[in-house]
Amino acid sequence: MNQTLLETKALTITVGEKVLLREINLSFFQTGLVAVIGENGAGKSTLLKEIYHHSSSSAKWKWNQGKKKLAYLGHELGFYASLSLEENLDYFSKLDGTTPDLTKRTKGLEAFRLQKRIWDPIHTFSRGMKQKAAILRVFLSSAEIILFDEPYTGLDADSSKILTDLLNAESKSRLILIVLHSIPQDLQCTSQLKIEKGGVYVTDLT
């Protein structure tokens, strides 16, 4: 049974003097794929950052099954540009504190067609290649909750399909929140959060 993992009640988020979200109530299950949509500036990215930075320390958030590990991928990809892709993946694996799943890593590299570039410095990669590498890095983490802010940015059609397939598969075993401008046709979202006029409107899609 998919139990509630994380929830908040009457949460208000402000940026400077502007109130982006006012007294919202949210609850998230331990697995699933949640699409976060809304107009530019509505607070989509801010909501993800609030969860990533404050859910583990703020009394406004309640963990029903104990605190879980989170991974976040925003517009800043967070790589060390002078290091190779392999060196970056090894480094972040050590930060994760778990033994790397080399089989999963190899499959991901092959799926995104990065296996021939693993020893090349990240600064030699195109924007799309960096995006694919960053997505793979996050999926290789042991985080129970993954937060993606517009991960399709910079991806071509083939890579977008691969990402969709990965999201569908990974959401069976952990919770994924993903900020999107529009929901891809084949993306199997379990629910949708629409941010509008300071409020969040939840639609159950399953």
Short mmCIF file of the C-alpha atoms (twelve columns), coordinates in Angstrom:
data_MODEL
# 
_entry.id   MODEL 
# 
loop_
_atom_site.group_PDB 
_atom_site.id 
_atom_site.type_symbol 
_atom_site.label_atom_id 
_atom_site.label_alt_id 
_atom_site.label_comp_id 
_atom_site.label_asym_id 
_atom_site.label_seq_id 
_atom_site.Cartn_x 
_atom_site.Cartn_y 
_atom_site.Cartn_z 
_atom_site.pdbx_PDB_model_num 
ATOM 1   C CA . MET A 1   0.000  0.000  0.000   1 
ATOM 2   C CA . ASN A 2   1.278  3.447  -0.961  1 
ATOM 3   C CA . GLN A 3   1.416  5.327  2.342   1 
ATOM 4   C CA . THR A 4   1.799  9.054  2.988   1 
ATOM 5   C CA . LEU A 5   5.463  9.993  3.214   1 
ATOM 6   C CA . LEU A 6   5.551  13.774 3.610   1 
ATOM 7   C CA . GLU A 7   2.944  16.440 4.316   1 
ATOM 8   C CA . THR A 8   2.507  20.077 5.206   1 
ATOM 9   C CA . LYS A 9   -0.464 22.131 6.366   1 
ATOM 10  C CA . ALA A 10  -1.113 25.862 6.004   1 
ATOM 11  C CA . LEU A 11  2.326  26.434 4.440   1 
ATOM 12  C CA . THR A 12  3.015  29.955 3.176   1 
ATOM 13  C CA . ILE A 13  6.006  30.686 0.958   1 
ATOM 14  C CA . THR A 14  7.230  34.228 0.363   1 
ATOM 15  C CA . VAL A 15  10.033 35.652 -1.767  1 
ATOM 16  C CA . GLY A 16  10.928 39.082 -0.459  1 
ATOM 17  C CA . GLU A 17  7.616  40.789 0.140   1 
ATOM 18  C CA . LYS A 18  5.756  38.716 -2.448  1 
ATOM 19  C CA . VAL A 19  3.589  35.834 -1.282  1 
ATOM 20  C CA . LEU A 20  3.882  33.027 -3.848  1 
ATOM 21  C CA . LEU A 21  1.933  30.338 -2.014  1 
ATOM 22  C CA . ARG A 22  -0.517 31.017 0.788   1 
ATOM 23  C CA . GLU A 23  -1.570 28.463 3.426   1 
ATOM 24  C CA . ILE A 24  -1.360 25.449 1.141   1 
ATOM 25  C CA . ASN A 25  -1.933 21.845 2.250   1 
ATOM 26  C CA . LEU A 26  0.014  19.074 0.557   1 
ATOM 27  C CA . SER A 27  0.678  15.392 1.102   1 
ATOM 28  C CA . PHE A 28  2.911  13.073 -0.896  1 
ATOM 29  C CA . PHE A 29  2.959  9.299  -1.090  1 
ATOM 30  C CA . GLN A 30  6.143  7.254  -0.898  1 
ATOM 31  C CA . THR A 31  6.096  6.421  -4.607  1 
ATOM 32  C CA . GLY A 32  4.669  8.071  -7.704  1 
ATOM 33  C CA . LEU A 33  5.285  10.761 -10.294 1 
ATOM 34  C CA . VAL A 34  3.888  14.194 -9.469  1 
ATOM 35  C CA . ALA A 35  3.776  16.856 -12.192 1 
ATOM 36  C CA . VAL A 36  4.078  20.459 -10.955 1 
ATOM 37  C CA . ILE A 37  2.676  22.900 -13.510 1 
ATOM 38  C CA . GLY A 38  1.670  26.557 -13.690 1 
ATOM 39  C CA . GLU A 39  2.533  29.878 -15.268 1 
ATOM 40  C CA . ASN A 40  6.038  31.326 -15.143 1 
ATOM 41  C CA . GLY A 41  6.669  32.908 -11.760 1 
ATOM 42  C CA . ALA A 42  3.820  31.045 -10.077 1 
ATOM 43  C CA . GLY A 43  6.135  29.344 -7.609  1 
ATOM 44  C CA . LYS A 44  6.839  25.917 -9.134  1 
ATOM 45  C CA . SER A 45  10.605 26.019 -8.699  1 
ATOM 46  C CA . THR A 46  10.226 27.723 -5.327  1 
ATOM 47  C CA . LEU A 47  8.068  24.851 -4.071  1 
ATOM 48  C CA . LEU A 48  10.702 22.299 -5.045  1 
ATOM 49  C CA . LYS A 49  13.441 24.335 -3.354  1 
ATOM 50  C CA . GLU A 50  11.296 24.654 -0.239  1 
ATOM 51  C CA . ILE A 51  10.968 20.870 -0.063  1 
ATOM 52  C CA . TYR A 52  14.655 20.286 -0.761  1 
ATOM 53  C CA . HIS A 53  16.059 22.897 1.616   1 
ATOM 54  C CA . HIS A 54  13.518 23.006 4.434   1 
ATOM 55  C CA . SER A 55  11.396 19.847 4.640   1 
ATOM 56  C CA . SER A 56  13.998 18.048 6.763   1 
ATOM 57  C CA . SER A 57  14.516 20.928 9.213   1 
ATOM 58  C CA . SER A 58  11.286 22.947 9.360   1 
ATOM 59  C CA . ALA A 59  8.436  22.140 11.728  1 
ATOM 60  C CA . LYS A 60  6.076  23.076 8.910   1 
ATOM 61  C CA . TRP A 61  6.796  19.704 7.297   1 
ATOM 62  C CA . LYS A 62  5.917  16.305 8.739   1 
ATOM 63  C CA . TRP A 63  7.660  13.055 7.814   1 
ATOM 64  C CA . ASN A 64  5.302  10.189 8.566   1 
ATOM 65  C CA . GLN A 65  7.868  7.429  8.118   1 
ATOM 66  C CA . GLY A 66  11.017 9.187  9.254   1 
ATOM 67  C CA . LYS A 67  13.091 11.620 7.228   1 
ATOM 68  C CA . LYS A 68  14.179 10.470 3.790   1 
ATOM 69  C CA . LYS A 69  17.047 11.354 1.477   1 
ATOM 70  C CA . LEU A 70  16.301 13.902 -1.267  1 
ATOM 71  C CA . ALA A 71  18.007 14.629 -4.590  1 
ATOM 72  C CA . TYR A 72  17.438 17.821 -6.574  1 
ATOM 73  C CA . LEU A 73  18.238 18.814 -10.140 1 
ATOM 74  C CA . GLY A 74  17.539 22.403 -11.104 1 
ATOM 75  C CA . HIS A 75  18.912 24.651 -13.823 1 
ATOM 76  C CA . GLU A 76  22.398 24.587 -12.301 1 
ATOM 77  C CA . LEU A 77  23.725 21.103 -13.052 1 
ATOM 78  C CA . GLY A 78  26.385 21.051 -10.360 1 
ATOM 79  C CA . PHE A 79  29.208 19.258 -12.141 1 
ATOM 80  C CA . TYR A 80  32.942 19.863 -11.768 1 
ATOM 81  C CA . ALA A 81  33.741 21.041 -15.284 1 
ATOM 82  C CA . SER A 82  37.405 20.042 -15.302 1 
ATOM 83  C CA . LEU A 83  36.663 16.460 -14.219 1 
ATOM 84  C CA . SER A 84  35.544 13.704 -16.560 1 
ATOM 85  C CA . LEU A 85  32.028 12.304 -16.471 1 
ATOM 86  C CA . GLU A 86  33.333 9.130  -14.807 1 
ATOM 87  C CA . GLU A 87  35.168 11.130 -12.154 1 
ATOM 88  C CA . ASN A 88  32.060 13.212 -11.482 1 
ATOM 89  C CA . LEU A 89  29.847 10.147 -11.139 1 
ATOM 90  C CA . ASP A 90  32.368 8.517  -8.791  1 
ATOM 91  C CA . TYR A 91  32.586 11.682 -6.704  1 
ATOM 92  C CA . PHE A 92  28.829 12.058 -6.306  1 
ATOM 93  C CA . SER A 93  28.511 8.354  -5.560  1 
ATOM 94  C CA . LYS A 94  30.898 8.815  -2.615  1 
ATOM 95  C CA . LEU A 95  28.866 11.798 -1.403  1 
ATOM 96  C CA . ASP A 96  25.756 9.621  -1.610  1 
ATOM 97  C CA . GLY A 97  27.387 7.225  0.821   1 
ATOM 98  C CA . THR A 98  26.371 4.042  -0.952  1 
ATOM 99  C CA . THR A 99  28.089 1.480  -3.137  1 
ATOM 100 C CA . PRO A 100 27.570 2.545  -6.780  1 
ATOM 101 C CA . ASP A 101 25.363 0.346  -8.931  1 
ATOM 102 C CA . LEU A 102 27.767 -0.040 -11.838 1 
ATOM 103 C CA . THR A 103 25.312 -2.114 -13.874 1 
ATOM 104 C CA . LYS A 104 22.681 0.616  -13.633 1 
ATOM 105 C CA . ARG A 105 25.320 3.229  -14.418 1 
ATOM 106 C CA . THR A 106 26.427 1.373  -17.554 1 
ATOM 107 C CA . LYS A 107 22.838 0.938  -18.752 1 
ATOM 108 C CA . GLY A 108 22.157 4.641  -18.231 1 
ATOM 109 C CA . LEU A 109 25.300 5.696  -20.054 1 
ATOM 110 C CA . GLU A 110 24.398 3.455  -22.972 1 
ATOM 111 C CA . ALA A 111 20.788 4.649  -23.056 1 
ATOM 112 C CA . PHE A 112 21.901 8.290  -23.249 1 
ATOM 113 C CA . ARG A 113 24.798 7.429  -25.597 1 
ATOM 114 C CA . LEU A 114 27.407 8.787  -23.236 1 
ATOM 115 C CA . GLN A 115 29.513 5.641  -22.789 1 
ATOM 116 C CA . LYS A 116 32.184 6.794  -25.278 1 
ATOM 117 C CA . ARG A 117 32.581 10.133 -23.494 1 
ATOM 118 C CA . ILE A 118 33.010 8.964  -19.901 1 
ATOM 119 C CA . TRP A 119 36.662 10.067 -19.703 1 
ATOM 120 C CA . ASP A 120 36.118 13.425 -21.400 1 
ATOM 121 C CA . PRO A 121 35.993 16.559 -19.209 1 
ATOM 122 C CA . ILE A 122 32.481 17.848 -18.636 1 
ATOM 123 C CA . HIS A 123 33.406 21.254 -20.088 1 
ATOM 124 C CA . THR A 124 33.732 19.599 -23.526 1 
ATOM 125 C CA . PHE A 125 30.094 18.428 -23.432 1 
ATOM 126 C CA . SER A 126 27.236 20.154 -25.234 1 
ATOM 127 C CA . ARG A 127 24.326 21.545 -23.183 1 
ATOM 128 C CA . GLY A 128 22.218 18.518 -24.005 1 
ATOM 129 C CA . MET A 129 24.976 16.088 -23.023 1 
ATOM 130 C CA . LYS A 130 25.462 17.864 -19.698 1 
ATOM 131 C CA . GLN A 131 21.725 17.641 -19.075 1 
ATOM 132 C CA . LYS A 132 21.689 13.903 -19.765 1 
ATOM 133 C CA . ALA A 133 24.696 13.359 -17.516 1 
ATOM 134 C CA . ALA A 134 23.044 15.324 -14.699 1 
ATOM 135 C CA . ILE A 135 19.816 13.353 -15.027 1 
ATOM 136 C CA . LEU A 136 21.763 10.113 -14.866 1 
ATOM 137 C CA . ARG A 137 23.669 11.315 -11.780 1 
ATOM 138 C CA . VAL A 138 20.399 11.958 -9.940  1 
ATOM 139 C CA . PHE A 139 18.848 8.625  -10.922 1 
ATOM 140 C CA . LEU A 140 21.985 6.836  -9.671  1 
ATOM 141 C CA . SER A 141 21.569 8.338  -6.210  1 
ATOM 142 C CA . SER A 142 19.900 6.428  -3.384  1 
ATOM 143 C CA . ALA A 143 17.445 9.265  -2.708  1 
ATOM 144 C CA . GLU A 144 13.899 8.214  -1.861  1 
ATOM 145 C CA . ILE A 145 12.609 11.545 -3.213  1 
ATOM 146 C CA . ILE A 146 13.797 13.116 -6.478  1 
ATOM 147 C CA . LEU A 147 12.981 16.713 -7.397  1 
ATOM 148 C CA . PHE A 148 13.376 17.676 -11.055 1 
ATOM 149 C CA . ASP A 149 12.998 21.250 -12.308 1 
ATOM 150 C CA . GLU A 150 12.291 21.108 -16.071 1 
ATOM 151 C CA . PRO A 151 14.658 18.206 -16.829 1 
ATOM 152 C CA . TYR A 152 13.577 18.020 -20.484 1 
ATOM 153 C CA . THR A 153 15.375 21.316 -21.188 1 
ATOM 154 C CA . GLY A 154 18.091 20.839 -23.827 1 
ATOM 155 C CA . LEU A 155 17.091 17.281 -24.749 1 
ATOM 156 C CA . ASP A 156 16.335 16.108 -28.283 1 
ATOM 157 C CA . ALA A 157 13.360 13.872 -29.086 1 
ATOM 158 C CA . ASP A 158 15.219 10.586 -28.557 1 
ATOM 159 C CA . SER A 159 16.689 11.652 -25.231 1 
ATOM 160 C CA . SER A 160 13.310 13.015 -24.113 1 
ATOM 161 C CA . LYS A 161 11.755 9.609  -24.725 1 
ATOM 162 C CA . ILE A 162 14.520 7.918  -22.738 1 
ATOM 163 C CA . LEU A 163 13.913 10.338 -19.862 1 
ATOM 164 C CA . THR A 164 10.178 9.646  -19.989 1 
ATOM 165 C CA . ASP A 165 10.791 5.900  -19.819 1 
ATOM 166 C CA . LEU A 166 13.191 6.347  -16.880 1 
ATOM 167 C CA . LEU A 167 10.742 8.554  -14.990 1 
ATOM 168 C CA . ASN A 168 7.946  6.025  -15.488 1 
ATOM 169 C CA . ALA A 169 10.159 3.194  -14.238 1 
ATOM 170 C CA . GLU A 170 11.793 4.999  -11.307 1 
ATOM 171 C CA . SER A 171 8.483  6.351  -9.976  1 
ATOM 172 C CA . LYS A 172 7.433  2.783  -9.185  1 
ATOM 173 C CA . SER A 173 9.989  2.626  -6.359  1 
ATOM 174 C CA . ARG A 174 10.370 6.242  -5.171  1 
ATOM 175 C CA . LEU A 175 8.655  9.619  -5.200  1 
ATOM 176 C CA . ILE A 176 9.456  12.007 -8.057  1 
ATOM 177 C CA . LEU A 177 8.259  15.612 -8.294  1 
ATOM 178 C CA . ILE A 178 8.846  17.220 -11.672 1 
ATOM 179 C CA . VAL A 179 8.289  20.810 -12.784 1 
ATOM 180 C CA . LEU A 180 6.976  20.911 -16.357 1 
ATOM 181 C CA . HIS A 181 5.624  23.451 -18.823 1 
ATOM 182 C CA . SER A 182 3.480  20.697 -20.309 1 
ATOM 183 C CA . ILE A 183 3.132  16.981 -19.589 1 
ATOM 184 C CA . PRO A 184 4.608  14.689 -22.271 1 
ATOM 185 C CA . GLN A 185 2.060  12.335 -23.777 1 
ATOM 186 C CA . ASP A 186 3.655  9.111  -22.530 1 
ATOM 187 C CA . LEU A 187 4.592  10.352 -19.061 1 
ATOM 188 C CA . GLN A 188 2.656  8.314  -16.505 1 
ATOM 189 C CA . CYS A 189 1.974  10.916 -13.826 1 
ATOM 190 C CA . THR A 190 0.102  9.749  -10.748 1 
ATOM 191 C CA . SER A 191 -0.998 13.260 -9.770  1 
ATOM 192 C CA . GLN A 192 -0.751 16.874 -10.859 1 
ATOM 193 C CA . LEU A 193 -0.124 20.002 -8.807  1 
ATOM 194 C CA . LYS A 194 -1.266 23.142 -10.566 1 
ATOM 195 C CA . ILE A 195 -0.033 26.352 -8.971  1 
ATOM 196 C CA . GLU A 196 -2.310 29.298 -9.630  1 
ATOM 197 C CA . LYS A 197 -2.959 32.592 -7.829  1 
ATOM 198 C CA . GLY A 198 -1.099 31.588 -4.692  1 
ATOM 199 C CA . GLY A 199 -2.836 28.251 -4.354  1 
ATOM 200 C CA . VAL A 200 -2.126 24.642 -5.309  1 
ATOM 201 C CA . TYR A 201 -4.807 22.543 -6.967  1 
ATOM 202 C CA . VAL A 202 -4.245 18.807 -6.790  1 
ATOM 203 C CA . THR A 203 -5.570 16.380 -9.393  1 
ATOM 204 C CA . ASP A 204 -5.288 12.637 -8.856  1 
ATOM 205 C CA . LEU A 205 -4.478 11.062 -12.232 1 
ATOM 206 C CA . THR A 206 -4.559 7.389  -11.202 1 
# 
